[in-house]
Amino acid sequence: MSKHLIPPVVVAGGGAAGMMAAIAAAESGAPVTLLEKTGRLGFKIRISGGGRCNITNALSEPNALITMYPGHGRFLRDALRQYPPAKILDLLHRHGVATKVEAPYDKIFPVSDQSQDVIAALEAEMRQLGVVVRLNTAVRGIHLPDDRAAGFRLADGGLSHAGAVVLCTGGKSLPRSGSTGDGYPMVEALGHQVTPLFPSLVPLKVAGLQSLAGVALRNVEGSVWVGGKQADRPWRGDLLFTHTGLSGPIVLQLSRAAAAAVDAGQQAQIRINLLPDLDQAAVDQMLQAVWQDRGRQQLSSVLHDWLPKSVVPVFLALAELPGDRKIAELGRPARLTLLQRLRGWPFDVTGWQSFDIAEVTAGGVALTEVNAKTMASKIVAGLYFAGEILDVDGYVGGYNFQAAWSTGHVAGKQAAAYVKALSESAP
Ligand SMILES: Cc1cc2nc3c(=O)[nH]c(=O)nc-3n(C[C@H](O)[C@H](O)[C@H](O)COP(=O)(O)OP(=O)(O)OC[C@H]3O[C@@H](n4cnc5c(N)ncnc54)[C@H](O)[C@@H]3O)c2cc1C
């Protein structure tokens, strides 16, 4: 190897992490090739946020940001410092993509509401930096001639030589996007551990709710309970009943803890507070007033004050409360049951919907074997990781892309430093 001929950094996977790794490596002066299995880059960026792309979040302080990753946020602290949300926004703004912050969760979107603008900006940046993009090129293994990653073996039998490789093949959620979990066996073959994989940000299965499919509950508060203990923070927002159970923003946020419990053979329960603006004493007072003033009304008609009409019979049946009885005929036990159910309508989770529709994969390349400051493998020299292939996952809110931008940047930059050092040390 000649002293000044820098060997290329080759990146596998043209999603958010892979494009960012390619950009960072090229910016740092390395020749870069990006290999993507499908016929286009950034499929998940395109469909994300309902086609609008929730790029990142206005929450920018690393110590606050890491709390938004129920899957190992602390691992991200250094990468988020090196590449905070402001940096991806700078890149997009330089390419003419204006961005906006949306309440109530401070999600950041392109002003155009067009995810394609984000992809176009990343592609333009790569073009300017001279990144070579090879589409329809699947990798199937890491070339390891002498204990050092020296390229990718390709599915067509070829070899893509490299001084360092960055593996950004994503997780296994939404496989129609091209992310089919290809990277996991590749690194297991090299001695890396992959922690158990399960979906996050996924609808949950609950029996007996078919009659409510399509009905939404607005601005309720959900919590997840495992073994009688609250297993994650509560979330406020909308809930949607589906043919197979529960979905909607708050259920997706709670799904990670529920899915993990179900996979571990534990009973998970989602509890919905239908009146989250009132504390227990206020709800109690309100029900006492109902019992005093509306004795002639049927229980079911009183409930129409708080619940969509179609939900009332199901709510009452599950609470074993007689909707056709007049309030005056119902005693204190019924009132207390109603109080409890309004503040915590419980749903036993029987499972999660498939990886086919999950937004994120929890689990992945074990973080004990990856250097959090460089994204380098601690097992194989010249191998770097970024994005969802790592055992890191965040809540809805732009946090998963932010993890991809930050780890992609660090991995690309460090892979470039590695190949430059290789060329310097060459005889
Ligand atoms: C419907 C949906 C909506 C989402 N919305 C948001 C959102 O608004 N905000 C947010 O922060 N997150 C969102 N996410 C999550 C986010 O999309 C992912 O966390 C993020 O895309 C992960 O980036 P990545 O580059 O690591 O992996 P991916 O985006 O999955 O990219 C991996 C790439 O590698 C390629 N690849 C796979 N195997 C091979 C191989 N063998 N050889 C070569 N290439 C290969 C794939 O084709 C793919 O292009 C959403 C996810 C989904 C499914």
The ligand as an SDF file (V2000), in Angstrom:
LIG
                    3D

 53 58  0  0  0  0  0  0  0  0999 V2000
  -43.1820    3.3460    8.9290 C   0  0  0  0  0  0  0  0  0  0  0  0
  -42.0050    3.9200    9.6650 C   0  0  0  0  0  0  0  0  0  0  0  0
  -42.0110    5.2610   10.0280 C   0  0  0  0  0  0  0  0  0  0  0  0
  -40.9320    5.7970   10.7410 C   0  0  0  0  0  0  0  0  0  0  0  0
  -40.9390    7.1180   11.0580 N   0  0  0  0  0  0  0  0  0  0  0  0
  -39.8970    7.6550   11.7300 C   0  0  0  0  0  0  0  0  0  0  0  0
  -39.8320    9.0510   11.9630 C   0  0  0  0  0  0  0  0  0  0  0  0
  -40.6720    9.8280   11.4840 O   0  0  0  0  0  0  0  0  0  0  0  0
  -38.7770    9.5180   12.7140 N   0  0  0  0  0  0  0  0  0  0  0  0
  -37.8010    8.6850   13.2110 C   0  0  0  0  0  0  0  0  0  0  0  0
  -36.8970    9.1690   13.8960 O   0  0  0  0  0  0  0  0  0  0  0  0
  -37.8120    7.3650   12.9320 N   0  0  0  0  0  0  0  0  0  0  0  0
  -38.8100    6.8430   12.1930 C   0  0  0  0  0  0  0  0  0  0  0  0
  -38.8110    5.5040   11.8870 N   0  0  0  0  0  0  0  0  0  0  0  0
  -37.6410    4.6950   12.3010 C   0  0  0  0  0  0  0  0  0  0  0  0
  -36.4720    4.9540   11.3260 C   0  0  0  0  0  0  0  0  0  0  0  0
  -36.9620    4.8430   10.0050 O   0  0  0  0  0  0  0  0  0  0  0  0
  -35.3320    3.9690   11.5310 C   0  0  0  0  0  0  0  0  0  0  0  0
  -34.9460    3.9220   12.8780 O   0  0  0  0  0  0  0  0  0  0  0  0
  -34.1280    4.3770   10.6790 C   0  0  0  0  0  0  0  0  0  0  0  0
  -34.5200    4.3530    9.3200 O   0  0  0  0  0  0  0  0  0  0  0  0
  -32.9390    3.4530   10.8750 C   0  0  0  0  0  0  0  0  0  0  0  0
  -31.9480    3.8420    9.9570 O   0  0  0  0  0  0  0  0  0  0  0  0
  -30.8520    2.8080    9.4700 P   0  0  0  0  0  0  0  0  0  0  0  0
  -30.0970    3.5040    8.3790 O   0  0  0  0  0  0  0  0  0  0  0  0
  -30.1150    2.2560   10.6040 O   0  0  0  0  0  0  0  0  0  0  0  0
  -31.6510    1.5910    8.8470 O   0  0  0  0  0  0  0  0  0  0  0  0
  -32.6280    1.5310    7.5950 P   0  0  0  0  0  0  0  0  0  0  0  0
  -33.3040    2.8170    7.3680 O   0  0  0  0  0  0  0  0  0  0  0  0
  -33.4690    0.3200    7.8340 O   0  0  0  0  0  0  0  0  0  0  0  0
  -31.6550    1.3010    6.3610 O   0  0  0  0  0  0  0  0  0  0  0  0
  -30.9700    0.0980    6.1420 C   0  0  0  0  0  0  0  0  0  0  0  0
  -30.6060    0.0320    4.6740 C   0  0  0  0  0  0  0  0  0  0  0  0
  -29.7460   -1.1080    4.4610 O   0  0  0  0  0  0  0  0  0  0  0  0
  -30.1440   -1.7660    3.2870 C   0  0  0  0  0  0  0  0  0  0  0  0
  -29.6940   -3.1580    3.3930 N   0  0  0  0  0  0  0  0  0  0  0  0
  -30.2170   -4.1390    4.1540 C   0  0  0  0  0  0  0  0  0  0  0  0
  -29.5380   -5.2820    3.9660 N   0  0  0  0  0  0  0  0  0  0  0  0
  -28.5720   -5.0000    3.0620 C   0  0  0  0  0  0  0  0  0  0  0  0
  -27.5480   -5.7790    2.4390 C   0  0  0  0  0  0  0  0  0  0  0  0
  -27.4220   -7.0920    2.7050 N   0  0  0  0  0  0  0  0  0  0  0  0
  -26.7140   -5.1770    1.5620 N   0  0  0  0  0  0  0  0  0  0  0  0
  -26.8310   -3.8520    1.2700 C   0  0  0  0  0  0  0  0  0  0  0  0
  -27.7910   -3.0850    1.8070 N   0  0  0  0  0  0  0  0  0  0  0  0
  -28.6440   -3.6390    2.7030 C   0  0  0  0  0  0  0  0  0  0  0  0
  -31.6560   -1.6070    3.2740 C   0  0  0  0  0  0  0  0  0  0  0  0
  -32.1790   -1.8320    1.9830 O   0  0  0  0  0  0  0  0  0  0  0  0
  -31.8130   -0.1780    3.7570 C   0  0  0  0  0  0  0  0  0  0  0  0
  -31.7370    0.7250    2.6880 O   0  0  0  0  0  0  0  0  0  0  0  0
  -39.8490    4.9550   11.1300 C   0  0  0  0  0  0  0  0  0  0  0  0
  -39.8450    3.6150   10.7560 C   0  0  0  0  0  0  0  0  0  0  0  0
  -40.9000    3.0870   10.0120 C   0  0  0  0  0  0  0  0  0  0  0  0
  -40.8530    1.6450    9.5990 C   0  0  0  0  0  0  0  0  0  0  0  0
  1  2  1  0
  2  3  1  0
  2 52  2  0
  3  4  2  0
  4  5  1  0
  4 50  1  0
  5  6  2  0
  6  7  1  0
  6 13  1  0
  7  8  2  0
  7  9  1  0
  9 10  1  0
 10 11  2  0
 10 12  1  0
 12 13  2  0
 13 14  1  0
 14 15  1  0
 14 50  1  0
 15 16  1  0
 16 17  1  0
 16 18  1  0
 18 19  1  0
 18 20  1  0
 20 21  1  0
 20 22  1  0
 22 23  1  0
 23 24  1  0
 24 25  2  0
 24 26  1  0
 24 27  1  0
 27 28  1  0
 28 29  2  0
 28 30  1  0
 28 31  1  0
 31 32  1  0
 32 33  1  0
 33 34  1  0
 33 48  1  0
 34 35  1  0
 35 36  1  0
 35 46  1  0
 36 37  1  0
 36 45  1  0
 37 38  2  0
 38 39  1  0
 39 40  1  0
 39 45  2  0
 40 41  1  0
 40 42  2  0
 42 43  1  0
 43 44  2  0
 44 45  1  0
 46 47  1  0
 46 48  1  0
 48 49  1  0
 50 51  2  0
 51 52  1  0
 52 53  1  0
M  END
$$$$
